[in-house]
Amino acid sequence: MCGIVGAILKEGAVLRGMIEGLRVLEYRGYDSSGVAIAGPQGLLVQKKAGRLEELENVLAETQFPDGLAGIGHTRWATHGPPTDVNAHPHTDTDRTIAVVHNGIIENYLELREELSASGSRFLSDTDTEVLTHLIAREALEGSLVDAVLRALGRVRGHYAIAVLRPGAQPEVVCARHGPPLCIGLSKEGAWLGSDILALIPHTRNVIFLEDGDVAELKVDSIVVRDLEGNLLERTAQRVDWDAEQVGKGSWPHFMIKEIHEQPDVLAQTAFHRLDDESGDVKFEEAGWTDEVLQGVERIQIVACGTALHAGYTARHLIEGLARVPVDLDFASEFRYRDPILVPGTLAIGISQSGETADSLAALRRARELGARTACICNVAGSTMVRECDAALMTHAGPEIGVASTKAFVAQLVAAYLLAIRIGRARGQLSADEGRVLLQDLRLLRPKMESLLSKKFLARMIEIAERHRGVKGFLFLGRGINYPIALEGALKLKEISYMHAEGYAAGEMKHGPIALVEAWMTTVVITGHGLLAEKVRSNIEQVRARGGPVIAVGADRESLELADEAIEVPDCNEWLSPILNVIPLQLLSYEVARLRGCDIDKPRNLAKSVTVE
């Protein structure tokens, strides 16, 4: 969740680069920020509750000194409220070292009692300050890296940390056990960050630290050890994302920029993988061969949040096109419910970041139970990609907005491709059937673009204006579009803070219909075939009770029944979720914009949930 940056340079100053790194990492969610610099007179620390701009104002007002080495942090409160004192970095009593930390130290109370008894004075409520005093005590003799190794030997929990010690030769050490951390060398020096977005302005060659890694950063080298102090070889990976992708450009928010990038995301995720001659999909990643897929008897999908909704859609696609049974679970529930997996199970995790703590733990549990593991992920080099037997990369590019849009669409596209690949491998789809499905996907891009035209956007603004004042929303969908109802409700509540619930439309009469009234808007995603007829019945039932209805989809009869009609281009049913979700994303965005909400950084949320 929290953002970590740090650097040690040959010459120049680190503060500006660290602030820019923290700004890039704002999307991860935070409620305070701070920096520590190794200055010529010792350790210099400034931290502030609130947005990063408040820290920048204090730095400017105090003419905060700069230096060759430093660490910085954006904190999302866990232990103690978001105050200046609880903000990171934390220092020991004598201000000999500074520490920033993402994660949770589980045994911090017993360590705090021990350290207090030996004279340490604590100022904050955080578990991080305990770790700071522990490292400082170990650092009375020897190098900082040795002190960190000894201290971490006493710690239970999950962490990504960066430690700074000033001096004639400043020292910077970082370590990872759970939350992500990456490092890289540039011609100026060495950099660290909790996300590659903080590193790419300085270097494209990035080392993704693995659990148990401890790295010592020097101006011209990086040394990585395990927790026993043994030297490790870690190979840098080339990152192709560029600064333009990371920047907002002329867009008012990252979210609307990323919504508009979705036609390109479709192409990036799919088009280079389509083999029209064979009616099949060719993945560049290993692990998706006919031999492997023919041995799959059942699929278990685990995910959280928006990725879980992509998983629901994947279940429809894989069962419908490949005829393989699919189970789906909240990753947080799967890991604790003592699941039973049959032989031949393929466990698939879905995660934008590849660092979602519950999803990683669920996949590890599936592996323990004998399953082969795979993932659908957007970040090469992430923990999930490294740990799984096979990975399917979505190639969506960096997603900055906390409320996922383009990454979700990329996951839907990847699931469609995977269903075709499994269906072809197992003989459930013929080459001709595969070619039709691939052609339908190729034709989808202009249809997506039509939903981003000025005329369509103006229509969405009008609808948002009329409904922004209602007391809440119900989202209804059936079949493969039931997950889109869930996603539409989630997007609206995430960024506008309005109450919204998604339901399977057939469940409306089993409770939700009690909520229908003039000030409760119902958004209905229309269906295909028999399901379209069923959805029309839902629309009529809501309107008969005085509830306003917004209908989204391609079924004209359903649209004519509704108070507000949002027509999307027709396509095959398997691809309809990709088109239907775009108007729901736009509706959420416009309602939130009209309500004056902080769209890219909604309250209490983090982009990558790296702790339970």
C-alpha positions as CSV (number, residue, x, y, z in Angstrom):
1,M,0.0,0.0,0.0
2,C,2.5,2.6,1.2
3,G,5.0,4.2,-1.2
4,I,8.7,3.9,-0.6
5,V,11.5,5.7,-2.4
6,G,15.2,6.1,-1.8
7,A,18.5,6.9,-3.5
8,I,22.3,7.3,-3.0
9,L,24.0,9.4,-5.6
10,K,27.6,10.1,-6.7
11,E,26.9,13.9,-6.9
12,G,24.0,16.3,-6.9
13,A,21.0,16.0,-4.6
14,V,18.3,13.4,-4.0
15,L,15.3,15.4,-2.7
16,R,13.7,16.4,-5.9
17,G,14.0,12.9,-7.4
18,M,12.4,11.4,-4.2
19,I,9.5,13.9,-4.2
20,E,8.8,13.1,-7.9
21,G,8.9,9.4,-7.0
22,L,6.5,9.9,-4.1
23,R,4.2,11.8,-6.4
24,V,4.1,9.0,-8.9
25,L,3.3,6.6,-6.0
26,E,0.4,8.6,-4.7
27,Y,-2.0,6.3,-6.5
28,R,-1.1,3.5,-4.0
29,G,-3.1,5.3,-1.3
30,Y,-1.7,7.3,1.7
31,D,-2.6,9.7,4.4
32,S,0.9,11.2,5.3
33,S,4.3,11.6,3.8
34,G,7.9,12.3,4.8
35,V,11.6,12.3,3.8
36,A,14.9,11.8,5.5
37,I,18.2,13.1,4.1
38,A,21.8,12.2,5.1
39,G,23.2,15.7,5.4
40,P,26.7,16.8,6.3
41,Q,25.6,17.5,9.9
42,G,23.7,14.3,10.3
43,L,20.1,13.1,9.8
44,L,17.5,15.6,8.5
45,V,13.8,14.5,8.7
46,Q,10.6,16.2,7.7
47,K,7.2,14.6,7.7
48,K,3.6,15.7,7.5
49,A,0.1,14.3,7.7
50,G,-2.1,14.9,4.7
51,R,-1.3,15.1,1.0
52,L,2.1,15.3,-0.5
53,E,1.6,19.0,-1.3
54,E,1.6,19.8,2.4
55,L,5.0,18.2,2.8
56,E,6.3,20.1,-0.2
57,N,5.1,23.4,1.3
58,V,6.9,22.7,4.6
59,L,10.1,21.7,2.8
60,A,10.0,25.0,0.9
61,E,9.1,27.1,3.9
62,T,11.9,25.6,6.0
63,Q,14.4,25.6,3.1
64,F,15.0,22.0,3.9
65,P,18.6,21.0,3.1
66,D,19.5,18.4,0.5
67,G,22.1,15.7,0.3
68,L,23.5,12.7,-1.6
69,A,21.4,10.0,0.0
70,G,17.8,9.9,1.3
71,I,14.7,7.8,1.8
72,G,11.0,8.9,1.5
73,H,7.6,7.5,2.2
74,T,3.9,7.9,1.8
75,R,2.0,6.1,4.7
76,W,-1.4,4.5,4.8
77,A,-2.2,4.3,8.5
78,T,-2.3,0.9,10.2
79,H,-0.8,1.3,13.7
80,G,-1.8,4.8,15.0
81,P,-3.8,7.6,13.3
82,P,-2.4,9.7,10.4
83,T,-0.5,12.3,12.3
84,D,2.8,14.1,11.8
85,V,4.4,12.0,14.6
86,N,3.2,8.7,13.2
87,A,4.3,9.6,9.6
88,H,7.5,8.0,8.3
89,P,10.5,8.1,8.3
90,H,11.1,7.2,11.9
91,T,14.4,7.7,13.8
92,D,15.9,6.2,16.9
93,T,16.4,8.3,20.0
94,D,19.8,9.6,19.0
95,R,18.8,10.1,15.4
96,T,21.5,7.8,14.0
97,I,19.3,6.1,11.5
98,A,16.0,6.6,9.7
99,V,13.6,3.9,8.5
100,V,10.6,3.7,6.2
101,H,8.4,0.7,6.2
102,N,5.5,-0.9,4.4
103,G,3.8,-3.9,6.0
104,I,3.2,-5.0,9.6
105,I,5.6,-6.2,12.3
106,E,3.5,-8.7,14.2
107,N,5.7,-9.0,17.3
108,Y,6.2,-5.3,17.7
109,L,4.6,-5.1,21.2
110,E,7.0,-7.6,22.8
111,L,10.0,-5.9,21.0
112,R,8.8,-2.5,22.2
113,E,8.7,-3.7,25.8
114,E,12.2,-5.1,25.5
115,L,13.6,-1.9,23.9
116,S,11.8,0.4,26.4
117,A,13.4,-1.5,29.3
118,S,16.8,-0.9,27.7
119,G,16.3,2.9,27.4
120,S,14.7,3.5,24.0
121,R,12.1,6.3,24.0
122,F,9.2,5.9,21.7
123,L,7.3,8.9,20.2
124,S,4.8,7.3,17.9
125,D,2.1,4.6,17.9
126,T,3.7,2.7,15.0
127,D,5.2,-0.7,14.7
128,T,7.8,0.8,12.4
129,E,9.5,2.8,15.2
130,V,10.1,-0.4,17.0
131,L,12.0,-1.7,14.0
132,T,14.0,1.6,13.9
133,H,15.2,1.3,17.5
134,L,16.0,-2.4,17.0
135,I,18.2,-1.7,14.0
136,A,19.9,1.3,15.7
137,R,20.8,-0.9,18.7
138,E,22.3,-3.5,16.4
139,A,24.1,-0.7,14.4
140,L,26.3,0.4,17.3
141,E,29.0,-1.8,15.9
142,G,29.7,-2.7,12.3
143,S,28.0,-1.9,9.0
144,L,24.4,-0.9,8.5
145,V,23.7,-4.0,6.4
146,D,24.9,-6.3,9.2
147,A,22.7,-4.4,11.7
148,V,19.7,-4.8,9.4
149,L,20.3,-8.5,9.0
150,R,20.6,-9.0,12.8
151,A,17.5,-7.0,13.5
152,L,15.4,-8.7,10.9
153,G,16.3,-12.0,12.5
154,R,14.2,-10.8,15.5
155,V,11.2,-9.7,13.5
156,R,7.9,-11.6,12.6
157,G,5.7,-10.2,10.0
158,H,5.7,-8.7,6.5
159,Y,7.8,-5.8,5.4
160,A,9.4,-3.7,2.8
161,I,11.9,-1.4,4.4
162,A,14.5,1.2,3.5
163,V,17.1,2.3,6.1
164,L,19.4,5.3,6.0
165,R,22.5,6.1,8.0
166,P,24.3,9.4,7.5
167,G,28.1,9.9,7.7
168,A,31.1,10.6,5.5
169,Q,29.9,7.7,3.4
170,P,26.1,7.5,3.8
171,E,24.6,4.0,3.9
172,V,21.3,2.9,2.3
173,V,20.0,-0.6,2.9
174,C,16.6,-2.1,1.9
175,A,14.9,-5.4,2.5
176,R,11.8,-7.2,1.5
177,H,9.6,-9.9,3.0
178,G,6.1,-9.6,1.4
179,P,5.3,-6.1,0.1
180,P,7.1,-5.3,-3.2
181,L,10.4,-3.5,-3.5
182,C,12.6,-2.9,-6.5
183,I,16.1,-1.4,-7.0
184,G,18.1,-0.2,-9.9
185,L,21.4,1.4,-10.9
186,S,21.7,4.6,-13.1
187,K,24.7,6.6,-14.1
188,E,23.9,9.0,-11.2
189,G,23.8,6.2,-8.5
190,A,21.4,3.7,-7.1
191,W,17.6,4.0,-6.6
192,L,14.9,2.0,-4.7
193,G,11.2,2.1,-4.8
194,S,8.1,0.1,-3.9
195,D,7.0,0.3,-7.6
196,I,8.9,0.4,-10.8
197,L,7.1,3.7,-11.7
198,A,9.4,5.5,-9.2
199,L,12.5,4.1,-10.9
200,I,11.8,4.4,-14.6
201,P,12.7,8.2,-14.7
202,H,16.2,7.1,-13.6
203,T,16.8,3.6,-15.0
204,R,15.0,1.0,-17.1
205,N,17.0,-1.9,-15.7
206,V,15.3,-3.0,-12.5
207,I,15.9,-5.7,-10.0
208,F,12.8,-7.0,-8.3
209,L,13.8,-8.1,-4.8
210,E,12.4,-11.5,-3.6
211,D,11.2,-12.4,-0.2
212,G,14.2,-12.6,2.2
213,D,16.4,-10.3,0.1
214,V,18.5,-7.6,1.8
215,A,20.1,-5.1,-0.6
216,E,22.9,-2.6,0.1
217,L,22.9,0.3,-2.3
218,K,26.1,2.0,-3.3
219,V,26.7,4.8,-5.8
220,D,28.2,2.3,-8.3
221,S,26.9,-1.1,-7.3
222,I,24.2,-3.0,-5.6
223,V,24.9,-6.0,-3.3
224,V,22.0,-8.4,-2.5
225,R,22.2,-10.9,0.4
226,D,19.8,-13.4,2.0
227,L,18.8,-13.1,5.6
228,E,21.8,-15.3,6.6
229,G,24.2,-12.8,4.9
230,N,25.0,-15.0,1.9
231,L,25.5,-13.2,-1.4
232,L,22.8,-13.6,-4.1
233,E,22.7,-13.1,-7.8
234,R,19.7,-11.0,-8.9
235,T,19.3,-10.3,-12.6
236,A,17.9,-6.9,-13.7
237,Q,14.9,-6.8,-16.0
238,R,14.3,-4.3,-18.7
239,V,11.2,-2.2,-18.2
240,D,9.7,-0.7,-21.4
241,W,7.1,1.7,-19.9
242,D,7.9,5.3,-20.7
243,A,7.3,8.6,-18.9
244,E,4.4,9.6,-21.2
245,Q,2.5,6.5,-20.1
246,V,3.0,7.4,-16.5
247,G,2.1,11.1,-16.9
248,K,-1.4,12.5,-17.0
249,G,-0.8,14.7,-19.9
250,S,-3.7,17.1,-20.6
251,W,-6.3,14.8,-19.0
252,P,-8.0,16.1,-15.8
253,H,-7.6,12.7,-14.1
254,F,-5.7,9.5,-14.7
255,M,-9.0,7.6,-14.5
256,I,-10.5,9.2,-17.6
257,K,-7.2,9.0,-19.4
258,E,-7.1,5.3,-18.7
259,I,-10.7,4.7,-19.8
260,H,-9.8,6.3,-23.1
261,E,-6.7,4.1,-23.4
262,Q,-8.9,0.9,-23.4
263,P,-9.1,0.4,-27.2
264,D,-5.3,0.5,-27.3
265,V,-5.2,-1.9,-24.4
266,L,-7.3,-4.3,-26.3
267,A,-4.8,-4.3,-29.1
268,Q,-1.8,-4.5,-26.8
269,T,-3.2,-7.5,-24.9
270,A,-4.6,-9.4,-27.9
271,F,-3.6,-8.7,-31.4
272,H,-0.1,-10.0,-31.5
273,R,-1.4,-13.3,-30.1
274,L,-4.1,-14.0,-32.6
275,D,-3.3,-16.8,-35.1
276,D,-6.1,-16.5,-37.7
277,E,-4.8,-19.4,-39.8
278,S,-5.2,-22.0,-37.0
279,G,-8.1,-20.2,-35.3
280,D,-6.0,-20.3,-32.1
281,V,-4.1,-18.0,-29.7
282,K,-0.3,-18.2,-29.4
283,F,1.0,-16.9,-26.0
284,E,4.6,-15.8,-25.9
285,E,4.7,-17.0,-22.3
286,A,5.5,-20.6,-21.5
287,G,3.1,-23.0,-19.8
288,W,0.0,-22.8,-22.1
289,T,0.8,-25.8,-24.4
290,D,-1.8,-28.4,-25.6
291,E,0.0,-31.0,-23.4
292,V,-0.3,-28.9,-20.3
293,L,-3.9,-27.8,-20.9
294,Q,-5.1,-31.3,-21.8
295,G,-4.1,-32.3,-18.3
296,V,-6.3,-29.7,-16.6
297,E,-9.4,-31.3,-15.0
298,R,-10.6,-28.2,-13.1
299,I,-9.7,-24.6,-12.7
300,Q,-9.7,-22.7,-9.4
301,I,-9.7,-18.8,-9.8
302,V,-8.6,-16.7,-6.8
303,A,-8.7,-12.9,-6.8
304,C,-9.8,-9.7,-5.0
305,G,-11.9,-6.7,-5.8
306,T,-12.1,-5.8,-9.5
307,A,-9.9,-8.7,-10.4
308,L,-12.5,-11.0,-8.8
309,H,-15.1,-9.6,-11.2
310,A,-12.8,-10.4,-14.1
311,G,-12.6,-13.9,-12.6
312,Y,-16.3,-14.3,-12.6
313,T,-16.3,-13.4,-16.3
314,A,-13.4,-15.8,-16.9
315,R,-15.5,-18.6,-15.4
316,H,-18.3,-17.9,-17.9
317,L,-15.8,-17.8,-20.8
318,I,-13.8,-20.9,-19.9
319,E,-16.8,-23.0,-19.0
320,G,-18.7,-21.8,-22.1
321,L,-16.0,-22.0,-24.7
322,A,-13.6,-24.6,-23.3
323,R,-16.0,-26.8,-21.3
324,V,-13.7,-27.0,-18.2
325,P,-15.4,-26.6,-14.8
326,V,-14.3,-23.5,-12.9
327,D,-14.5,-22.7,-9.2
328,L,-14.0,-19.1,-8.1
329,D,-13.2,-17.7,-4.6
330,F,-12.3,-14.5,-2.9
331,A,-8.6,-15.0,-2.3
332,S,-9.0,-14.0,1.3
333,E,-11.6,-16.7,1.9
334,F,-9.9,-19.4,-0.1
335,R,-6.7,-19.3,2.0
336,Y,-8.5,-19.8,5.2
337,R,-11.4,-22.2,4.4
338,D,-9.3,-25.4,4.2
339,P,-10.2,-26.0,0.5
340,I,-10.2,-29.3,-1.3
341,L,-8.7,-29.4,-4.8
342,V,-9.1,-32.3,-7.1
343,P,-6.1,-33.8,-9.0
344,G,-5.4,-31.9,-12.2
345,T,-6.5,-28.5,-10.8
346,L,-5.0,-25.4,-12.4
347,A,-5.2,-22.5,-9.9
348,I,-5.2,-19.1,-11.6
349,G,-4.7,-15.8,-9.7
350,I,-5.7,-12.5,-11.3
351,S,-4.0,-9.3,-10.1
352,Q,-3.1,-6.1,-11.8
353,S,0.0,-5.6,-9.6
354,G,1.0,-9.2,-9.0
355,E,1.6,-8.2,-5.4
356,T,-1.9,-8.6,-3.8
357,A,-1.2,-10.2,-0.5
358,D,-4.3,-12.4,-0.2
359,S,-4.1,-13.6,-3.8
360,L,-0.4,-14.5,-3.4
361,A,-1.2,-16.4,-0.2
362,A,-4.1,-18.2,-1.9
363,L,-1.9,-19.3,-4.8
364,R,0.7,-20.6,-2.4
365,R,-1.9,-22.6,-0.6
366,A,-3.2,-24.0,-3.9
367,R,0.4,-25.1,-4.7
368,E,0.7,-26.8,-1.3
369,L,-2.6,-28.7,-2.2
370,G,-1.0,-30.0,-5.4
371,A,-2.3,-27.6,-7.9
372,R,-0.4,-26.1,-10.8
373,T,-0.4,-22.3,-10.5
374,A,-0.8,-19.6,-13.1
375,C,-1.7,-15.9,-13.2
376,I,-3.2,-13.1,-15.3
377,C,-1.1,-10.1,-14.4
378,N,0.0,-6.7,-15.7
379,V,3.5,-6.3,-14.1
380,A,6.4,-8.4,-15.4
381,G,8.8,-9.3,-12.6
382,S,6.1,-9.1,-9.9
383,T,6.0,-11.7,-7.2
384,M,3.0,-13.5,-8.6
385,V,4.6,-13.7,-12.1
386,R,7.8,-15.1,-10.6
387,E,6.2,-17.6,-8.4
388,C,3.6,-19.1,-10.7
389,D,4.2,-22.0,-13.1
390,A,2.7,-19.9,-16.0
391,A,1.9,-16.3,-16.4
392,L,-0.4,-14.5,-18.9
393,M,0.7,-10.9,-19.2
394,T,-2.0,-8.3,-20.0
395,H,0.3,-5.6,-21.3
396,A,-2.0,-2.8,-20.2
397,G,0.8,-0.4,-19.3
398,P,1.0,1.5,-16.0
399,E,-2.4,2.1,-14.3
400,I,-2.3,5.0,-11.9
401,G,-5.9,5.6,-11.0
402,V,-6.8,3.6,-7.9
403,A,-10.1,2.5,-9.3
404,S,-9.1,0.0,-12.0
405,T,-10.4,0.5,-15.5
406,K,-8.0,-0.4,-18.3
407,A,-6.4,-3.2,-16.3
408,F,-9.9,-4.7,-15.8
409,V,-10.6,-4.6,-19.5
410,A,-7.2,-6.2,-20.2
411,Q,-8.0,-9.0,-17.8
412,L,-11.3,-9.6,-19.6
413,V,-9.5,-9.7,-22.9
414,A,-6.9,-12.1,-21.5
415,A,-9.6,-14.4,-20.1
416,Y,-11.3,-14.5,-23.6
417,L,-7.9,-15.4,-25.2
418,L,-7.3,-18.0,-22.5
419,A,-10.7,-19.6,-23.0
420,I,-10.0,-19.9,-26.7
421,R,-6.6,-21.4,-26.1
422,I,-8.0,-24.0,-23.7
423,G,-10.9,-24.8,-26.0
424,R,-8.6,-25.3,-29.0
425,A,-6.1,-27.4,-26.9
426,R,-8.8,-29.7,-25.6
427,G,-10.7,-30.0,-28.9
428,Q,-13.8,-28.2,-27.7
429,L,-13.4,-25.5,-30.4
430,S,-12.8,-26.2,-34.1
431,A,-10.4,-24.1,-36.1
432,D,-13.4,-22.4,-37.8
433,E,-15.0,-21.6,-34.5
434,G,-11.8,-20.2,-33.3
435,R,-11.4,-18.0,-36.4
436,V,-14.9,-16.6,-35.8
437,L,-14.1,-15.8,-32.2
438,L,-10.8,-14.1,-33.2
439,Q,-12.5,-12.1,-35.9
440,D,-15.1,-10.9,-33.4
441,L,-12.3,-9.7,-31.1
442,R,-10.6,-7.8,-34.0
443,L,-13.9,-6.0,-34.8
444,L,-14.3,-4.9,-31.1
445,R,-11.8,-2.0,-31.2
446,P,-13.8,0.5,-33.3
447,K,-16.9,-0.4,-31.2
448,M,-15.0,0.5,-28.1
449,E,-13.9,3.7,-29.7
450,S,-17.5,4.7,-30.5
451,L,-18.2,4.6,-26.8
452,L,-15.6,7.3,-26.2
453,S,-16.8,9.8,-28.8
454,K,-17.7,13.3,-27.8
455,K,-21.4,12.7,-28.4
456,F,-21.4,9.6,-26.2
457,L,-19.4,11.3,-23.5
458,A,-21.9,14.2,-23.5
459,R,-24.8,11.8,-23.1
460,M,-23.1,10.2,-20.1
461,I,-22.6,13.6,-18.5
462,E,-26.3,14.4,-18.9
463,I,-27.3,11.1,-17.3
464,A,-24.8,11.6,-14.4
465,E,-26.2,15.1,-13.8
466,R,-29.8,13.7,-13.5
467,H,-28.8,10.9,-11.1
468,R,-26.0,12.3,-9.0
469,G,-28.4,13.2,-6.2
470,V,-30.2,9.9,-5.7
471,K,-29.9,8.0,-2.5
472,G,-28.3,5.0,-4.1
473,F,-27.9,2.6,-7.0
474,L,-28.8,-1.0,-7.8
475,F,-26.9,-2.6,-10.6
476,L,-28.5,-5.7,-12.2
477,G,-27.0,-8.2,-14.7
478,R,-27.5,-11.8,-15.8
479,G,-25.2,-14.4,-17.1
480,I,-21.8,-13.2,-18.3
481,N,-22.9,-9.6,-17.5
482,Y,-23.7,-10.3,-13.9
483,P,-20.0,-9.6,-13.0
484,I,-20.3,-6.3,-14.9
485,A,-23.1,-5.3,-12.6
486,L,-20.8,-6.0,-9.7
487,E,-18.0,-4.0,-11.3
488,G,-20.3,-1.0,-12.1
489,A,-21.4,-0.9,-8.5
490,L,-17.9,-1.2,-7.2
491,K,-16.6,1.7,-9.4
492,L,-19.4,4.0,-8.3
493,K,-18.9,3.4,-4.6
494,E,-15.1,3.6,-4.9
495,I,-14.9,7.0,-6.4
496,S,-18.2,8.8,-5.7
497,Y,-18.8,7.4,-2.2
498,M,-22.4,6.7,-3.1
499,H,-24.1,3.6,-2.0
500,A,-24.3,1.1,-4.8
501,E,-24.9,-2.7,-4.9
502,G,-24.6,-5.2,-7.7
503,Y,-26.9,-8.2,-8.0
504,A,-27.7,-11.1,-10.3
505,A,-30.9,-9.8,-11.8
506,G,-32.7,-13.1,-11.0
507,E,-32.2,-12.3,-7.3
508,M,-34.0,-9.0,-7.4
509,K,-37.3,-10.4,-6.1
510,H,-35.4,-12.1,-3.3
511,G,-34.7,-8.9,-1.3
512,P,-33.3,-6.0,-3.4
513,I,-36.8,-5.1,-4.8
514,A,-37.6,-3.8,-1.3
515,L,-35.2,-0.9,-1.9
516,V,-36.9,0.2,-5.2
517,E,-38.4,3.8,-5.0
518,A,-38.2,7.1,-6.8
519,W,-34.8,8.0,-5.3
520,M,-33.1,4.7,-5.9
521,T,-31.7,4.3,-9.5
522,T,-31.5,0.9,-11.0
523,V,-28.9,0.3,-13.7
524,V,-29.7,-2.8,-15.8
525,I,-27.2,-4.4,-18.1
526,T,-29.2,-6.0,-20.9
527,G,-28.7,-9.5,-22.0
528,H,-28.7,-11.7,-25.2
529,G,-31.3,-14.2,-26.3
530,L,-33.4,-15.7,-23.5
531,L,-31.6,-13.6,-20.9
532,A,-32.7,-10.4,-22.7
533,E,-36.3,-11.4,-22.1
534,K,-35.6,-12.1,-18.5
535,V,-33.9,-8.7,-18.0
536,R,-36.9,-6.9,-19.6
537,S,-39.1,-8.4,-16.9
538,N,-36.7,-6.9,-14.3
539,I,-37.0,-3.4,-15.9
540,E,-40.8,-3.6,-15.9
541,Q,-40.9,-4.7,-12.3
542,V,-38.7,-1.8,-11.2
543,R,-40.6,0.8,-13.1
544,A,-43.9,-0.5,-11.8
545,R,-42.7,0.4,-8.4
546,G,-41.7,4.0,-9.3
547,G,-38.0,3.3,-9.6
548,P,-36.0,5.0,-12.4
549,V,-34.1,2.7,-14.7
550,I,-30.9,3.2,-16.7
551,A,-30.6,0.4,-19.3
552,V,-27.1,-0.4,-20.8
553,G,-26.5,-2.7,-23.7
554,A,-27.5,-3.6,-27.3
555,D,-31.0,-5.1,-26.8
556,R,-33.3,-2.5,-28.3
557,E,-36.5,-3.8,-26.6
558,S,-34.9,-3.5,-23.2
559,L,-33.6,0.0,-23.9
560,E,-37.0,1.2,-25.0
561,L,-38.5,0.1,-21.7
562,A,-36.1,2.1,-19.6
563,D,-36.2,5.8,-18.5
564,E,-32.6,6.3,-19.7
565,A,-31.1,4.2,-22.6
566,I,-27.4,3.8,-23.1
567,E,-27.0,1.8,-26.3
568,V,-23.7,0.0,-27.0
569,P,-22.7,-1.6,-30.3
570,D,-23.8,-5.2,-30.7
571,C,-21.2,-8.0,-30.5
572,N,-21.0,-11.7,-29.6
573,E,-22.2,-12.4,-26.1
574,W,-18.8,-13.5,-24.9
575,L,-17.4,-10.0,-25.6
576,S,-20.3,-8.0,-24.4
577,P,-18.8,-7.4,-20.9
578,I,-16.0,-5.4,-22.5
579,L,-18.4,-3.0,-24.2
580,N,-20.9,-2.8,-21.4
581,V,-18.4,-1.9,-18.7
582,I,-17.2,1.3,-20.5
583,P,-20.5,3.3,-19.9
584,L,-20.5,2.2,-16.3
585,Q,-16.9,3.4,-15.9
586,L,-17.9,6.7,-17.4
587,L,-21.1,7.0,-15.3
588,S,-19.0,6.5,-12.1
589,Y,-16.4,9.0,-13.3
590,E,-19.0,11.7,-14.1
591,V,-21.0,11.3,-10.9
592,A,-17.8,11.5,-8.9
593,R,-16.6,14.5,-10.9
594,L,-19.9,16.3,-10.4
595,R,-19.8,15.6,-6.6
596,G,-16.3,17.0,-6.4
597,C,-14.6,13.8,-5.3
598,D,-10.9,13.0,-5.4
599,I,-11.3,10.6,-8.3
600,D,-7.7,9.2,-8.7
601,K,-7.1,8.9,-5.0
602,P,-10.4,7.9,-3.3
603,R,-10.4,8.0,0.5
604,N,-9.2,5.0,2.5
605,L,-8.3,3.0,-0.7
606,A,-4.9,1.8,-2.0
607,K,-4.0,0.7,-5.4
608,S,-2.1,-2.4,-4.4
609,V,-3.2,-4.1,-1.2
610,T,0.0,-5.7,0.0
611,V,-1.1,-6.6,3.5
612,E,-4.2,-8.5,4.9
